Amino acid sequence: MVETPTVYLPPTVGVYNTLQPATNPADNSPLPPIAQTPTVVETPTVVLPPTVGVHNKQPTTSPEPEKQPASDSNAQEEPFSLTPTVGVKEKPKTPVSWFDKDGGPHEASRVQRVNIAQQSMTLGEERFYQALWHAKESDGVVRESPHTKIFSMGYDRLSRLVRLDEKSIRQLIPRLITKKILELLAGENSSTRMGKTYRIFSYEEILERQRADSMFYVAKRGRAVEFVWNQNPKTSQTPTVGESPTVGISPTDTVGVTPTGTVGVTPTPLDTLLVTSSSQTSSSVFAALSEYGAADDDAVRSIIANCRRAAADATFDEIVHFIHEKGKVVRSGKIANPLAFLIVYVPKCFQPEMLRMHRERARAELAQRQAAERRAEAEMARLREEWRSWLSDPAVSEEDKAWAAKMLAEGA
């Protein structure tokens, strides 16, 4: 009799064994039972930390995984393609660039706000400024007000005063004008060897002028100090296609409204300044200045603007009058720079009290002239009446009658 061999099957993990207990082939006795406690093996779940800044694909909800036997050890899970990024530092953002007037970029770490005027100057520019601001009138620098001074010098004379070479002076002056530290008032006159005329401002006035022109920040690059803006001044001034440019243009008039402006506050070109109370134009101011120096349009605009800054209703007649009044001092030969002297001191004559006294004297003189003219006209009317009577008077000689007829014919 052939016995059926007993097959020993290893227990299946996670499944209850439903077979009959195995027997010992020797005596056909049952073997001890194998522990049949089920082991639940779940598919391991890989928990990934949240990915920062990456949109993870949401896992698809699937049915509960089937229980697999332990012998299936070669089963592989689908690999994840996303690498966790928690704990990884983000790349630092590129600093916002600032731009100078030429469109050159500057790093934000080099930018600082201008709180005092000195912060906008290089060492060379401040040395130049200090030498001019503290110069005496005998050096050619005339005090105009507590916050301004005026000087007229060529590059050679400036070089000696500030102790810098002429090449440095030629480079410094345009930069100082751009930074609102200097202002050009009049050009040079080579025939009289008269240099350009400039106005220099105090620290307080410089800061106010810079802020009025939206100049708040500077950037240092080596020894250079440049004003910068947080948007490119070149690209920001390019008008959008189909739109009117909005940067650097004068405001347009409102439709249906007649534009009005304050006469004399802003200097205007020659021969366009009109004052109804004056019988002269700005060309008379040019002629008056030309008697004492080489005047040009810049000098005329400057003196008119300064006079009307002191008195908005200043007329050309009054400006010409005070030019000649101060011209008496120039003719004495004691003034080295007549044009700068007149630009500074003529506007001082338009201070309220001095101007009031001048206008009172002018009104009194006008009244006297008008009274004298009326007396002269009355006298002439009397004489004409008398001459007419001579023509019919037989007692008057023929010679006197001929003379009376001649005077009446000439309209005397």
Secondary structure, DSSP 8 states (H G I E B T S, - for coil): ------------TTS---S---B-TTT--B---------------------TT----------------TT-TT-----------TT----------EE-TT--EE-GGGEEE-SSGGGG--HHHHHHHHHHHT--GGGTEEEEETTEEEEEE-HHHHHHHHT--HHHHHHHHHHHHHTTSEEEEE--BTTTTB-EEEEEE-HHHHHHHHHHTT--EEEEETTEEEEEBSS-TTGGGS--TTS---SS------TT------TTTS---TT----TT-S--HHHHHHHHHTTS---HHHHHHHHHHHHHH-TT--HHHHHHHHHHHHHHHHTT--S-HHHHHHHHTGGGGSHHHHHHHHHHHHHHHHHHHHHHHHHHHHHHHHHHHHHHHHT-TTS-HHHHHHHHHHHHTT-
